[in-house]
Amino acid sequence: MKYQKTISARIIAAGFVVAISLIVSISAPIHAAAEPLKVDAAFNANGYIYLFRQWAYWRFKGNVVEKGYPKTLNRWKGLERPFLEGLDAAFYHPDRKKIYMFKGSKYVRITKITVDEKYPKSIGKAWKGLPKRFHSDLDAAIFRKGKTYFFKNNEYVRLTGSKMDAGYPLELPGGWGLPKSFGRRVDAALSWRDKSKNYFFQSDKYARLSDVKLDDKYPAPIRKGWLGLDTETRLEVTKTSIPTTLLINLLNTTFKGTKLRLDNYNGSYKENDSRLTLPKKLTGGKKPTIFDIPEGRWGPFFYYVNDIDSTGFKFYMSGKKIALKLSFEGNGTEIPGRCLHDAVLCVLGDDATAPDVEWNNLSVIVTMKPKASNGQIYLVKPAVTVTGAPEIQGLCNAIPVPRVDLCDIISDYKNIMRIAVASALQRELNKPALRERLASVIQKEILSSLKIASVESIKVAGGNFEIRHEKIIK
């Protein structure tokens, strides 16, 4: 009998657990469907409307979402991690053709899809006259008729340029023809200048205004007004392996036309023409940077680099790093020697030359490490090695020990060249604009085609790049 009671108790308990499980499994999707469809930020630019929710954004033509959306915020190049997790507010300035995005106490300015240099910046320092409560955590922003508006809680301010106008902040709805329910706060706003329409979002509803007058039949549900915004999506962390050759081949194509010129004497020792020339797609069409290779001196002689141009380049894997080799083929004397230019008297005469120097097997090798940052793949920490052996027409190899001082100065001049070339290339390859453009090429040509979003890490293993990344699941 006692045994039967125990069995009965277990059956009842098991039934209770099953019942609770059924309730939970049935209730969960109902609860999710009941959650309001909230918009965090919005703006209109170049005929498109952009709506942001958490880590994703949707682009609309009219009020219908375009194919391929939503996308993750890492599509905006250079956004830092806090911005990638979701925006507080955003607006587009049509006259400057700039996008502004706000998160916490910071904001960024964006040209096309790339964050401008020296951003993010402080909201409180850049936008003058704002009350302290507007220095962070804005609810919405909008640009209309040459004025910028910031919204927070039940207040808003108006700015001319970067300075707040007198008489602000005002309480909502203020001069806006918003319904009373929008007087507590707004979640997002945008202005469509071409159609003289302004949109305000709050919770799961939105209001459309003709200038500042509320249109008929508004506010309306966001879910019905913006088709496709209610697409159920989630982020899933996964891994994708790609052959290292895929990225190497892309780099060889992208850097096609790259040249390194070493030259620091064109009749005057003060004239330098050493430069790294990269393709336009990586530099934006900017002229190559001229860098200096100092001359080498010994007694009455000085040595300089004479018209050494690279003849080819090649990317390859060097262990777990990516390497770029620039090759050179000398035509004549690479490092001429001359009588010291500022000497009053030269033992060999003004026009006489010092023994010339050949640089055998000259090459420049740059190694870079692939690294995931802000959801993209960057090539960082460039290290430069200058290889080859300079010698004075075989003279230094022929002279017995002790060596002549002139041979030592040539050996020292190799180090002078190496340091000059290395620092110049490192400076050029570390430029933020170049790194962003290269990351953009990798994103566009490889990651996008493989539907890889928001890269978290990258490592080399067994001839492959193993990429850990987020993936949008619809």
Secondary structure, DSSP 8 states (H G I E B T S, - for coil): -HHHHHHHHHHHHHHHHHHHHHHHHHHHHHHHHHS-----EEEEETTEEEEEETTEEEEEETTEE-TT--EEGGGSBT--HHHHT--SEEEEETTTTEEEEEETTEEEEEETTEE-TT--EEHHHHSBT--GGGSS---EEEEETTEEEEEETTEEEEEETTEE-TT--EETTTTS---GGGGS--SEEEEEGGGTEEEEEETTEEEEEETTEE-TT-SEEHHHHSBTTT---EEEEEEEEEEHHHHHHHHHHHTTT-EEEE---SSSTT---EEEE--HHHHTT----EE----EEETTEEE----EEEEEEEEEEETTEEEEEEEE---S-SB-EEE-TT-S--TT-TT-----BEEEEEEEEEEEEEEEETBEEEEEEEEEEEEEEEESTTHHHHS-SS--HHHHHHHHHHHHHHHHHHHHHHHHHT-HHHHHHHHHHHIIIIITTTT-EEEEEEEEETTEEEEEEEEEE-
